[in-house]
Amino acid sequence: MVLVSTAGFSAEVMENPYQAIAARNPFHLVSPAVRRPELPPPPPLVLPRIVMTGVTDVCGSPQVLMEIGDPGKPAIKPVLREGEGEPFSDVLILGIDVHG
């Protein structure tokens, strides 16, 4: 008989004491039903095709000959020195080793 009365008492005590905290929502949690719509993934990054066609040392100034082709655009063929860049394709020449 004692076991039955203890079991009835423990059922009343086992009520979740933290339910009041969840009802107050002190952390401003978003319920699963109010989720924000997901953004579509960003488009894939398309890099230009860069081909070094040659290296020259004309008049003591090392230069690199390149062919830069962006998709859907005609290829440009710049001749660049060290430190120069191609403004239309964001290419910058850091160094040229003519004898390597």
Buried (B, 14 or more C-beta within 10 A) or exposed (E): EEEEEEEEEEEEEEEEEEEEEEEEEEEEEEEEEEEEEEEEEEEEEEEBEEEEEEBEEEEEEBBBBBBBBBEEEEEBEBEBEEEBEBEEBEBEBEEBEEEE
